Amino acid sequence: MIRAMIFDLDGTLVQTEKLKAISYAKAVIDLCPQTIGEDEVIEAFKEVVGLSRREVAAALVDRFDLEAPAQARMQEFGVDSPWQAFVQIRLDHYGDMLADPDLLLNNQWPHNRAVLDAAREEGCRTGLATMSRCEQAQRVLEILGMKDDFDFVATRDDVEIGKPDPEIYQLVSSELDVPAEDCLVLEDSPSGVRAALAAGMWCIAVTTPFTREQMHALDILEERWIVDDPEQVTAVVQKMIAEHKGSFVD
């Protein structure tokens, strides 16, 4: 019986992964303005989407040979590592994006939002499990009018280990007081799907242009639970629910 639905935020309810990719690209170009194009960075970001901020930043610093120019900015930000300086440059760009409410409102995923609304209408417990930091997540939820849509919100600040470790999903399950086997997760990234499955939950992947290729290539979900066309997500969710005794709640 599905008694709780847990949602990822970035890439699932709102296209912040797209915005994050652009912010990373702008940060790379700030450090190497003559040699690297925005599209090249966005393609590289697709390979690390869903990982922690440190892992993404370190991977891009290595990929684009940014250690020296980032190291030169460390004192400016009062940090101890080149990847941290890179993160601070990227956060400046991302902060500018989050300061524009219309940008976020225009980048919602309405079909996944409709699943959330339907779950709430049916009396299903709802949770959020995001690798965004608390301040950023709350800012996004406020702009989208979703601050009251979840019974529990977990962010990267609440766990020791990020996705694909199952800790964040285990935390949400515990706080919702719903066993993992009664939880259905909506995710977009391979790392998020791995985390949900490792926690013992049911999972549907609604892919994006940033995660589609990886999701199919990794073979971590049955193909019928991978949704490439967002218009089909409600039907796929209903199908999974039907296979688990036909309703959200007892």
MOJODA-V805064 format. One record per pair of residues at least 24 apart in sequence whose C-alpha atoms are under 7 Angstrom apart, sorted by sequence separation. I is the first residue (numbers start at 1). GAP is how many residues later the second one is. D is the distance in whole Angstrom. If there is no record, write none. Layout:
i & gap & d
I & GAP & D
I & GAP & D
This chain:
i & gap & d
21 & 24 & 6
126 & 24 & 5
127 & 24 & 6
128 & 24 & 6
129 & 24 & 6
130 & 24 & 6
131 & 24 & 6
132 & 24 & 6
133 & 24 & 6
152 & 24 & 7
190 & 24 & 7
206 & 24 & 7
58 & 25 & 5
126 & 25 & 5
127 & 25 & 5
128 & 25 & 5
129 & 25 & 5
130 & 25 & 5
131 & 25 & 5
190 & 25 & 6
57 & 26 & 6
125 & 26 & 6
127 & 26 & 6
128 & 26 & 6
129 & 26 & 6
130 & 26 & 6
189 & 26 & 7
164 & 27 & 4
169 & 27 & 6
163 & 28 & 6
164 & 28 & 6
57 & 29 & 7
163 & 29 & 6
166 & 29 & 4
170 & 29 & 6
57 & 30 & 6
164 & 30 & 5
165 & 30 & 5
166 & 30 & 6
169 & 30 & 6
131 & 31 & 7
164 & 31 & 4
163 & 32 & 6
166 & 32 & 6
166 & 33 & 5
31 & 38 & 6
31 & 39 & 7
105 & 39 & 6
129 & 39 & 6
129 & 40 & 7
101 & 42 & 6
127 & 45 & 6
125 & 51 & 7
27 & 59 & 7
27 & 62 & 6
27 & 63 & 5
24 & 66 & 5
23 & 67 & 5
23 & 70 & 5
23 & 71 & 5
20 & 74 & 7
52 & 79 & 7
15 & 92 & 5
14 & 93 & 6
15 & 93 & 6
14 & 94 & 4
15 & 94 & 7
13 & 95 & 6
14 & 95 & 5
13 & 96 & 5
12 & 97 & 7
13 & 99 & 6
12 & 100 & 7
13 & 100 & 6
52 & 110 & 6
51 & 112 & 7
5 & 119 & 7
9 & 119 & 7
111 & 119 & 6
115 & 119 & 6
4 & 120 & 5
5 & 120 & 6
6 & 120 & 6
7 & 120 & 6
8 & 120 & 6
111 & 120 & 6
3 & 121 & 6
4 & 121 & 4
5 & 121 & 5
6 & 121 & 4
7 & 121 & 5
8 & 121 & 5
9 & 121 & 6
3 & 122 & 6
4 & 122 & 6
5 & 122 & 6
6 & 122 & 5
7 & 122 & 6
8 & 122 & 5
111 & 122 & 7
6 & 123 & 7
124 & 124 & 6
124 & 125 & 6
122 & 126 & 7
50 & 139 & 6
49 & 140 & 7
51 & 140 & 7
50 & 141 & 6
50 & 142 & 7
46 & 164 & 5
46 & 165 & 6
4 & 174 & 7
3 & 175 & 7
12 & 175 & 6
12 & 176 & 6
11 & 177 & 6
4 & 178 & 6
5 & 178 & 6
6 & 178 & 6
7 & 178 & 6
8 & 178 & 6
3 & 179 & 5
4 & 179 & 5
5 & 179 & 5
6 & 179 & 5
7 & 179 & 5
8 & 179 & 5
2 & 180 & 5
3 & 180 & 6
4 & 180 & 6
5 & 180 & 6
6 & 180 & 6
7 & 180 & 6
1 & 181 & 6
2 & 181 & 6
2 & 182 & 6
11 & 197 & 7
2 & 239 & 6
2 & 242 & 7
1 & 243 & 5
1 & 244 & 6
2 & 245 & 7
3 & 245 & 5
1 & 246 & 7
2 & 246 & 5
3 & 246 & 5
1 & 247 & 7
2 & 247 & 6
1 & 248 & 7
